[in-house]
Amino acid sequence: MRLVIVYNANAGLLAGAMDSLHKLFVPATYPCKLCALTYGLLAMRREWRAYLDGLAMETRFHHRPDFRAAFPQAADWPLPLIAVEQDGQLAVLISAADFAGIVDLPQLMAVVAQRLPGTARLV
């Protein structure tokens, strides 16, 4: 079983720089709440990295294009999301709609902790 974290963003240095500027200057319109919660301007927040490192499971990170390539059956799922993968099947832990109600990183970590032990919700 592994945790799959999917950002509603493109990969790469230029895309990352543009995302950082977007978050800085117009945060209300930034399309990836997961990025906004878990990243500062240049890097992943230490608290989030430590939290993920403390989980007893592998974590995989994806950006929009590589997620769709890796999981074509989930290509139309709204992003961002956090899912659990087991035997090639994905179950959503935190959906894009759920992110609307998550206001900060401590709340995100609490929601992951609450939902991870149980069965993830299928989309």
N, CA and C atoms as a LAMMPS dump frame, in Angstrom:
ITEM: TIMESTEP
0
ITEM: NUMBER OF ATOMS
369
ITEM: BOX BOUNDS ff ff ff
-5.0000000000000000e+02 5.0000000000000000e+02
-5.0000000000000000e+02 5.0000000000000000e+02
-5.0000000000000000e+02 5.0000000000000000e+02
ITEM: ATOMS id mol type element x y z
1 1 1 N 0.846 -1.171 0
2 1 2 C 0 0 0
3 1 3 C 0.894 1.237 0
4 2 1 N 0.492 2.244 -0.772
5 2 2 C 1.259 3.492 -0.796
6 2 3 C 0.311 4.679 -0.859
7 3 1 N 0.809 5.797 -0.355
8 3 2 C 0.081 7.053 -0.4
9 3 3 C 0.445 7.751 -1.701
10 4 1 N -0.56 8.211 -2.436
11 4 2 C -0.355 8.897 -3.712
12 4 3 C -0.833 10.332 -3.557
13 5 1 N 0.093 11.263 -3.724
14 5 2 C -0.197 12.687 -3.553
15 5 3 C -0.121 13.328 -4.931
16 6 1 N -1.236 13.947 -5.354
17 6 2 C -1.331 14.463 -6.716
18 6 3 C -1.615 15.964 -6.691
19 7 1 N -0.689 16.715 -7.262
20 7 2 C -0.822 18.171 -7.333
21 7 3 C -1.546 18.578 -8.611
22 8 1 N -2.349 19.605 -8.524
23 8 2 C -3.021 20.156 -9.693
24 8 3 C -2.099 21.192 -10.331
25 9 1 N -0.97 20.71 -10.818
26 9 2 C 0.068 21.579 -11.369
27 9 3 C 0.921 20.759 -12.326
28 10 1 N 1.677 21.457 -13.143
29 10 2 C 2.626 20.807 -14.038
30 10 3 C 3.977 20.697 -13.347
31 11 1 N 4.781 19.744 -13.781
32 11 2 C 6.116 19.546 -13.231
33 11 3 C 7.113 20.428 -13.967
34 12 1 N 8.265 20.599 -13.385
35 12 2 C 9.359 21.303 -14.05
36 12 3 C 9.71 22.61 -13.371
37 13 1 N 10.909 23.062 -13.636
38 13 2 C 11.444 24.263 -13.013
39 13 3 C 10.646 25.519 -13.386
40 14 1 N 10.347 25.68 -14.663
41 14 2 C 9.59 26.852 -15.097
42 14 3 C 8.176 26.84 -14.513
43 15 1 N 7.523 25.688 -14.566
44 15 2 C 6.173 25.582 -13.997
45 15 3 C 6.202 25.881 -12.503
46 16 1 N 7.208 25.381 -11.803
47 16 2 C 7.338 25.642 -10.369
48 16 3 C 7.533 27.11 -10.067
49 17 1 N 8.341 27.773 -10.877
50 17 2 C 8.569 29.208 -10.685
51 17 3 C 7.286 29.989 -10.925
52 18 1 N 6.555 29.632 -11.96
53 18 2 C 5.292 30.315 -12.249
54 18 3 C 4.276 30.066 -11.128
55 19 1 N 4.24 28.852 -10.625
56 19 2 C 3.337 28.533 -9.511
57 19 3 C 3.683 29.349 -8.278
58 20 1 N 4.967 29.47 -7.982
59 20 2 C 5.386 30.256 -6.815
60 20 3 C 4.948 31.706 -6.947
61 21 1 N 5.117 32.267 -8.126
62 21 2 C 4.688 33.648 -8.351
63 21 3 C 3.176 33.789 -8.228
64 22 1 N 2.457 32.829 -8.771
65 22 2 C 0.993 32.846 -8.685
66 22 3 C 0.548 32.807 -7.221
67 23 1 N 1.134 31.882 -6.44
68 23 2 C 0.79 31.777 -5.011
69 23 3 C 1.115 33.065 -4.263
70 24 1 N 2.196 33.715 -4.65
71 24 2 C 2.631 34.925 -3.967
72 24 3 C 1.744 36.124 -4.283
73 25 1 N 1.427 36.312 -5.56
74 25 2 C 0.736 37.529 -5.973
75 25 3 C -0.784 37.411 -6.049
76 26 1 N -1.31 36.225 -6.364
77 26 2 C -2.764 36.056 -6.472
78 26 3 C -3.158 34.709 -5.853
79 27 1 N -2.944 34.554 -4.552
80 27 2 C -3.187 33.249 -3.929
81 27 3 C -4.636 32.769 -4.021
82 28 1 N -5.584 33.675 -4.068
83 28 2 C -6.998 33.274 -4.106
84 28 3 C -7.359 32.527 -5.39
85 29 1 N -6.609 32.741 -6.464
86 29 2 C -6.918 32.076 -7.727
87 29 3 C -5.984 30.908 -8.035
88 30 1 N -5.095 30.596 -7.108
89 30 2 C -4.161 29.495 -7.348
90 30 3 C -4.929 28.174 -7.356
91 31 1 N -4.795 27.345 -8.415
92 31 2 C -5.649 26.164 -8.572
93 31 3 C -5.258 24.92 -7.775
94 32 1 N -4.15 24.958 -7.04
95 32 2 C -3.746 23.759 -6.299
96 32 3 C -3.674 24.05 -4.81
97 33 1 N -4.754 23.745 -4.116
98 33 2 C -4.798 23.968 -2.67
99 33 3 C -3.773 23.087 -1.963
100 34 1 N -3.53 21.902 -2.474
101 34 2 C -2.523 21.011 -1.895
102 34 3 C -1.141 21.652 -1.954
103 35 1 N -0.782 22.239 -3.081
104 35 2 C 0.504 22.947 -3.201
105 35 3 C 0.565 24.115 -2.226
106 36 1 N -0.521 24.868 -2.163
107 36 2 C -0.546 26.049 -1.299
108 36 3 C -0.362 25.672 0.17
109 37 1 N -0.898 24.533 0.57
110 37 2 C -0.801 24.099 1.963
111 37 3 C 0.553 23.475 2.295
112 38 1 N 1.141 22.765 1.346
113 38 2 C 2.307 21.936 1.656
114 38 3 C 3.638 22.498 1.172
115 39 1 N 3.605 23.568 0.391
116 39 2 C 4.828 24.176 -0.128
117 39 3 C 4.898 25.648 0.233
118 40 1 N 6.101 26.091 0.527
119 40 2 C 6.368 27.519 0.629
120 40 3 C 6.676 28.02 -0.769
121 41 1 N 7.392 29.119 -0.868
122 41 2 C 7.713 29.648 -2.193
123 41 3 C 8.677 28.761 -2.966
124 42 1 N 9.592 28.086 -2.257
125 42 2 C 10.628 27.333 -2.962
126 42 3 C 10.671 25.844 -2.67
127 43 1 N 10.146 25.419 -1.553
128 43 2 C 10.317 24.016 -1.17
129 43 3 C 9.145 23.518 -0.335
130 44 1 N 9.11 22.187 -0.192
131 44 2 C 8.096 21.563 0.647
132 44 3 C 8.287 22.017 2.089
133 45 1 N 7.189 22.248 2.765
134 45 2 C 7.249 22.658 4.177
135 45 3 C 7.816 21.506 5.012
136 46 1 N 8.72 21.865 5.925
137 46 2 C 9.383 20.852 6.762
138 46 3 C 8.386 20.011 7.551
139 47 1 N 7.346 20.643 8.062
140 47 2 C 6.36 19.911 8.869
141 47 3 C 5.671 18.82 8.042
142 48 1 N 5.359 19.132 6.792
143 48 2 C 4.708 18.166 5.912
144 48 3 C 5.667 17.031 5.573
145 49 1 N 6.926 17.359 5.247
146 49 2 C 7.932 16.337 4.947
147 49 3 C 8.121 15.418 6.148
148 50 1 N 8.226 15.986 7.349
149 50 2 C 8.404 15.179 8.562
150 50 3 C 7.179 14.297 8.799
151 51 1 N 6.002 14.841 8.565
152 51 2 C 4.773 14.053 8.751
153 51 3 C 4.769 12.858 7.796
154 52 1 N 5.052 13.105 6.519
155 52 2 C 5.057 12.021 5.538
156 52 3 C 6.148 11.002 5.841
157 53 1 N 7.321 11.475 6.256
158 53 2 C 8.41 10.566 6.602
159 53 3 C 8.05 9.679 7.788
160 54 1 N 7.167 10.16 8.649
161 54 2 C 6.757 9.395 9.819
162 54 3 C 5.674 8.359 9.55
163 55 1 N 5.089 8.397 8.366
164 55 2 C 4.066 7.405 8.029
165 55 3 C 4.729 6.065 7.729
166 56 1 N 4.032 5.021 8.041
167 56 2 C 4.576 3.681 7.826
168 56 3 C 4.211 3.174 6.433
169 57 1 N 4.34 4.056 5.434
170 57 2 C 4.04 3.633 4.07
171 57 3 C 4.811 4.488 3.066
172 58 1 N 5.026 3.931 1.917
173 58 2 C 5.681 4.646 0.832
174 58 3 C 4.774 5.778 0.351
175 59 1 N 5.391 6.866 -0.063
176 59 2 C 4.649 8.004 -0.598
177 59 3 C 5.137 8.288 -2.007
178 60 1 N 4.201 8.449 -2.925
179 60 2 C 4.516 8.812 -4.301
180 60 3 C 3.887 10.161 -4.612
181 61 1 N 4.637 11.009 -5.275
182 61 2 C 4.161 12.33 -5.657
183 61 3 C 3.962 12.377 -7.162
184 62 1 N 2.882 13.011 -7.586
185 62 2 C 2.612 13.183 -9.009
186 62 3 C 2.146 14.607 -9.267
187 63 1 N 2.461 15.08 -10.46
188 63 2 C 1.868 16.291 -10.983
189 63 3 C 0.792 15.847 -11.985
190 64 1 N -0.041 16.747 -12.391
191 64 2 C -1.185 16.43 -13.248
192 64 3 C -0.824 15.527 -14.43
193 65 1 N 0.139 15.867 -15.291
194 65 2 C 0.385 15.027 -16.476
195 65 3 C 0.892 13.625 -16.149
196 66 1 N 1.839 13.51 -15.208
197 66 2 C 2.377 12.167 -14.934
198 66 3 C 1.387 11.308 -14.159
199 67 1 N 0.494 11.923 -13.372
200 67 2 C -0.557 11.149 -12.71
201 67 3 C -1.484 10.535 -13.751
202 68 1 N -1.882 11.348 -14.718
203 68 2 C -2.798 10.854 -15.757
204 68 3 C -2.152 9.748 -16.588
205 69 1 N -0.861 9.845 -16.808
206 69 2 C -0.155 8.796 -17.537
207 69 3 C -0.029 7.525 -16.696
208 70 1 N 0.238 7.677 -15.408
209 70 2 C 0.409 6.513 -14.525
210 70 3 C -0.912 5.83 -14.193
211 71 1 N -1.991 6.615 -14.13
212 71 2 C -3.296 6.08 -13.754
213 71 3 C -4.357 6.561 -14.746
214 72 1 N -4.341 6.033 -15.974
215 72 2 C -5.291 6.514 -16.988
216 72 3 C -6.749 6.322 -16.577
217 73 1 N -7.018 5.333 -15.737
218 73 2 C -8.385 5.111 -15.279
219 73 3 C -8.874 6.244 -14.384
220 74 1 N -7.966 7.057 -13.881
221 74 2 C -8.324 8.173 -12.997
222 74 3 C -8.016 9.527 -13.644
223 75 1 N -7.805 9.536 -14.954
224 75 2 C -7.387 10.75 -15.652
225 75 3 C -8.387 11.894 -15.523
226 76 1 N -9.656 11.584 -15.313
227 76 2 C -10.663 12.642 -15.216
228 76 3 C -11.022 13.009 -13.777
229 77 1 N -10.31 12.448 -12.809
230 77 2 C -10.588 12.795 -11.417
231 77 3 C -10.18 14.241 -11.167
232 78 1 N -11.001 14.998 -10.469
233 78 2 C -10.625 16.375 -10.122
234 78 3 C -9.391 16.383 -9.21
235 79 1 N -8.524 17.347 -9.469
236 79 2 C -7.286 17.483 -8.701
237 79 3 C -7.287 18.808 -7.959
238 80 1 N -6.535 18.886 -6.878
239 80 2 C -5.589 17.931 -6.303
240 80 3 C -6.325 16.83 -5.539
241 81 1 N -5.557 15.812 -5.179
242 81 2 C -6.115 14.747 -4.353
243 81 3 C -5 13.982 -3.665
244 82 1 N -5.388 13.287 -2.63
245 82 2 C -4.506 12.329 -1.96
246 82 3 C -5.257 11.014 -1.969
247 83 1 N -4.573 9.965 -2.413
248 83 2 C -5.207 8.659 -2.548
249 83 3 C -4.324 7.586 -1.93
250 84 1 N -4.886 6.412 -1.799
251 84 2 C -4.14 5.232 -1.38
252 84 3 C -4.16 4.268 -2.557
253 85 1 N -2.984 3.768 -2.91
254 85 2 C -2.882 2.782 -3.986
255 85 3 C -2.566 1.425 -3.38
256 86 1 N -3.347 0.45 -3.798
257 86 2 C -3.082 -0.924 -3.363
258 86 3 C -3.392 -1.835 -4.54
259 87 1 N -2.433 -2.654 -4.903
260 87 2 C -2.572 -3.586 -6.025
261 87 3 C -3.008 -2.874 -7.298
262 88 1 N -2.455 -1.689 -7.544
263 88 2 C -2.756 -0.951 -8.76
264 88 3 C -4.078 -0.204 -8.753
265 89 1 N -4.829 -0.322 -7.683
266 89 2 C -6.117 0.354 -7.569
267 89 3 C -5.994 1.564 -6.662
268 90 1 N -6.669 2.645 -7.029
269 90 2 C -6.653 3.863 -6.233
270 90 3 C -7.967 4.051 -5.496
271 91 1 N -7.856 4.505 -4.269
272 91 2 C -9.016 4.916 -3.483
273 91 3 C -8.707 6.304 -2.934
274 92 1 N -9.621 7.241 -3.122
275 92 2 C -9.387 8.62 -2.714
276 92 3 C -9.48 8.754 -1.207
277 93 1 N -8.481 9.378 -0.647
278 93 2 C -8.435 9.686 0.779
279 93 3 C -8.95 11.104 1.012
280 94 1 N -8.439 12.054 0.22
281 94 2 C -8.869 13.447 0.284
282 94 3 C -9.1 13.918 -1.148
283 95 1 N -10.334 14.277 -1.454
284 95 2 C -10.694 14.693 -2.81
285 95 3 C -10.442 16.178 -3.021
286 96 1 N -10.535 16.595 -4.269
287 96 2 C -10.417 18.021 -4.594
288 96 3 C -11.473 18.818 -3.84
289 97 1 N -12.681 18.298 -3.742
290 97 2 C -13.75 18.996 -3.011
291 97 3 C -13.422 19.102 -1.528
292 98 1 N -12.799 18.075 -0.968
293 98 2 C -12.411 18.112 0.444
294 98 3 C -11.42 19.232 0.728
295 99 1 N -10.532 19.502 -0.225
296 99 2 C -9.513 20.533 -0.018
297 99 3 C -10.125 21.912 0.19
298 100 1 N -11.319 22.146 -0.327
299 100 2 C -11.971 23.447 -0.151
300 100 3 C -12.191 23.767 1.324
301 101 1 N -12.39 22.743 2.148
302 101 2 C -12.642 22.952 3.563
303 101 3 C -11.422 22.856 4.459
304 102 1 N -10.266 22.598 3.871
305 102 2 C -9.033 22.47 4.654
306 102 3 C -8.304 23.81 4.6
307 103 1 N -8.107 24.412 5.769
308 103 2 C -7.591 25.786 5.8
309 103 3 C -6.095 25.916 6.057
310 104 1 N -5.469 24.874 6.63
311 104 2 C -4.041 24.985 6.917
312 104 3 C -3.405 23.603 6.98
313 105 1 N -2.097 23.592 7.07
314 105 2 C -1.351 22.333 7.07
315 105 3 C -1.677 21.447 8.271
316 106 1 N -1.783 21.979 9.498
317 106 2 C -2.159 21.098 10.614
318 106 3 C -3.509 20.4 10.391
319 107 1 N -4.456 21.107 9.798
320 107 2 C -5.75 20.475 9.524
321 107 3 C -5.602 19.39 8.46
322 108 1 N -4.807 19.639 7.424
323 108 2 C -4.574 18.624 6.399
324 108 3 C -3.974 17.366 7.015
325 109 1 N -2.965 17.538 7.867
326 109 2 C -2.335 16.372 8.503
327 109 3 C -3.333 15.64 9.397
328 110 1 N -4.197 16.366 10.071
329 110 2 C -5.218 15.742 10.922
330 110 3 C -6.212 14.945 10.086
331 111 1 N -6.609 15.479 8.94
332 111 2 C -7.552 14.769 8.07
333 111 3 C -6.905 13.505 7.511
334 112 1 N -5.659 13.592 7.077
335 112 2 C -4.952 12.399 6.597
336 112 3 C -4.895 11.351 7.708
337 113 1 N -4.506 11.764 8.905
338 113 2 C -4.396 10.83 10.032
339 113 3 C -5.739 10.191 10.362
340 114 1 N -6.794 10.975 10.278
341 114 2 C -8.136 10.466 10.585
342 114 3 C -8.597 9.447 9.544
343 115 1 N -8.332 9.723 8.293
344 115 2 C -8.853 8.875 7.211
345 115 3 C -7.948 7.716 6.84
346 116 1 N -6.676 7.819 7.097
347 116 2 C -5.741 6.785 6.674
348 116 3 C -5.974 5.427 7.331
349 117 1 N -6.242 5.355 8.62
350 117 2 C -6.427 4.045 9.225
351 117 3 C -7.636 3.279 8.676
352 118 1 N -8.699 4.012 8.296
353 118 2 C -9.912 3.363 7.797
354 118 3 C -9.832 3.092 6.317
355 119 1 N -10.953 2.744 5.754
356 119 2 C -11.037 2.478 4.328
357 119 3 C -11.196 3.804 3.593
358 120 1 N -10.373 4.033 2.59
359 120 2 C -10.483 5.248 1.783
360 120 3 C -11.744 5.187 0.955
361 121 1 N -12.264 6.353 0.651
362 121 2 C -13.49 6.443 -0.133
363 121 3 C -13.177 6.297 -1.614
364 122 1 N -13.936 5.496 -2.314
365 122 2 C -13.759 5.346 -3.76
366 122 3 C -14.448 6.491 -4.473
367 123 1 N -13.866 6.93 -5.59
368 123 2 C -14.484 7.983 -6.394
369 123 3 C -15.363 7.345 -7.42
